Amino acid sequence: MTVQAVILAAGMGTRLGKPWPKPLTPLSDGRTIMRQQMDNLAAAFADLRVLTVVGFKLELILEAFPDVTYVYNENYDRTNTNRSLLKALRLSADGGVLWMNGDVVFDPQVLERTKDLMAAEQSFICVNTAVVGEEEVKYTVDAEGFVDRLSKTVADALGESVGINYVSATDKARLIERLTECDDSDYFERGLELMIEKDAARVVPFDIRDLFAVEVDFEEDLSRANKHL
């Protein structure tokens, strides 16, 4: 089975403040954030198709990774991740899609552990229940343990999303429709929340609290990532 993976790498990374796309930020082991993502994906999946959404200074990413397929979000400077994911899902082939934010540094075991859920065609978001950061996307669950609410403003959150997610083949058409309903400024999590609310989709919060994963938004996040590596 070919695994379809999407990397959302169109943003300007203003909070980190680098003069290059954030996925090209060097790490202490000599790789960039995106290179460790590509390495982790290649190690986990023998048959892999990577689709990368680019925007800000896209030529730098194309030069660094010439052998993957690209989607251009021409509105990268005035839209959020929901528009990038929408473009990628519309261009994906049949089947489910694994996607991640282009700034996530994570243990390769994260992908190994999610294989069973992907094989079962179960939509999921990877979460960390050990921390609940104020600036992070957080979640709650319903009575059956599936994701109920998902945003930065969730009250009484059980944990935070780490930016690695999967939508099943069955749910993908629903997610595409719900992403079209999002405002330009919404994160893609709003599309998932609408899919859960309107389509009764079941999304599993997959806890990886014992594995390292961090979205590099600020210098302190980058320091944490480098310390782990």
N, C-alpha and C positions, 0 to 999 in steps of 0.2 A: 504494500500500500504506500502510495506517495503521500508524504506529509507536507501540507501547505503551511508555511510559516510566513507571517507578516511582521516586519519591523517598522515601527512608526518613527521616522527620523526626519520629519519635515520642520520641526520647531526651531525657534531662534535661540533657545537656551538662555534667555536674558538673566535668569536668576543666578546661573553659574558664571556668566559674564566672560566667556571665552570668545576669541575672534574667529572661531571655527565652529562647525556644527557639533553639538554636544556629544553625539555618538563617536566622534573622532578624538575625544579627550584621551590623552595617554594615561595608562595605568602603570603602577610600579613594576609590573612584570614585563614591560616592554610592549604590550599589546594596547590597542585602543578599546574603549567600551564595546564598540560594535564588533571588533575582531574576536573578543572573548564570547560575545553572543553567537557569532558565526561558528566558532570552534565548538561551543556547547551544543548547538543544533546539529552540526555535522557528526559529532561523537554519538549523539543520541539516536539519530535517524539515518539509516543507510540510503533511503530513497527520499530525497528532500527537494522541495521547490521553495525558494525564498523570494518573496516579493517585498521590496523596500520602498516605503513612501518617503519621498524627498521634497525639499523646498528650499530652505535657507542654505545658500552657498552649496547647492547640490553638486556642482562640478567636483568639489573636493571629495565627496562621498563616492561619486562615480569613478574617479581616478583610483581611489583606495580599494574599491570592490567592483572591478569591471565585469565579473562573471555572474551577476545576479540580475533579476528582472526588476525594473523600476517603474513606479507610478509617481507622477508629478502633481503635488498639491500647489497649484499656482496661487492660491490664496493663503499660503502658509503664514503670512504676516498679520492676518486678520481673522483667522479661524482656529478652532481648537481641534483636539485629537479625534473628535467624532467625525469630522469631514475627511480626515486622512483615512480612518478605518473604513468609512463608507466607500471611498474610491477603491480601496484594496479589495473589499469583499465583493463589490460589483464585478471586478476583473478576475476574481478567483475562479478556479475550475470547480467541478462538482465535488462535493465532500466538505468535511469540516475544515476549520481554519484555526491554527494556533497563532496568537499574536502577542507581541510584547512592545512596551515602550522602548525607544531607542537609547534610553539612559540607564537601563537596569543592569547592574553587575550581580551575578548570582552563581551559586554552586551548581555545577552541571548535574548533580543528582536530582535537582528540581525536575528536570525534564524526564529523567528515568522514572521517577515516581508517578508522573502523570500519564504514562503510557497506557495503563489499564483503563483509565477514564476515557482516553481518546479512542481506544479500541472498542469501548462500549458505547461510543457516540454520546457521551455525557458532557454537556456544556459545564464549564467550571471557571472559577477565578482562583488564583493562588493567593492565599492570605497568610498573614502573620498574626496569631492571636496573643503573642507575647508583648506587643506594643500597640498603642493607639495614638499615633501622632496627630497633633492638631492640624497640620497642613496636609495630611494624607487623606486619600479616599478610604472611607470606613464602611462597615456593613453591619446589618442585623439579619437575623434569620426568622423564618416562619415556624409554625408548630412542628413541621416535619424536618426542619434543619436545613432547608434550602434558602438561598439568599432572598431577602425580602426588600431591604433598602440598601442603596449603594451610592454614597456621595461624600463630599468633604464635610457636610453639615449634619450627618447622621448623629442622633442622640443615643446614648447608652450603647455605643458600638461594642462589638465583640472582638474586633481586631481591624487590621488595615490591609488593603489590597497592595500587592507588591508589583503589579504591572505585567503579569504573565497570565494569559487567559486563553480559553478555547471555546469556540462555538461549534456545535454539532451541525451536520448537514441539514437536519430537520429544522433547527432553530435559525439557521443562517438567513433564510428568506425573511423571517420575522424580524431579525435584528436589522437587516438592511432597511426594511420599512420603518422601523422605529427610529433609526438613525436619521432618516429623512425628516422626521418630526422635531429633531433637536434644533436648538438655536446654534448659530455659528460659534458662540462662545462656550458651548457645553463640552465637557470631557466625554469620551466615548462611554463612560460608565452610565451616563444618563440614558443612552440608548438601551443598555442592558436593563436598567431599572424600568424603563417603559415596556420592554419586552416581557419582563416578569409581571408587571402590573396589568397589562392589557391582554397578553397572550397566555397567561398562566404558565410561562416557561419555568422549568426547574433548573436552576443553576447551583451547582455544588460549590461551597466555599472549601477549598482544599488547603488544609493547614500545613505549612512548611516551616513552622516556627523554629525547628531545630536545625534548619539549613540557612546559610547566609544568602540574603538578597536585599539589595538597597537600590532605590532610585536616586540617581545622583542629581539632585537639584541645587545643592549648595556645596561650598568648599568642605564643610564638615562631613557631608555624605561621601565626597571623594576621598577624604582622609580615612573614613571607615572602610571603604572599599579597598584602598591600598593596604591598610593594616591587615585586612583579611587575606589578601593575596600574598 
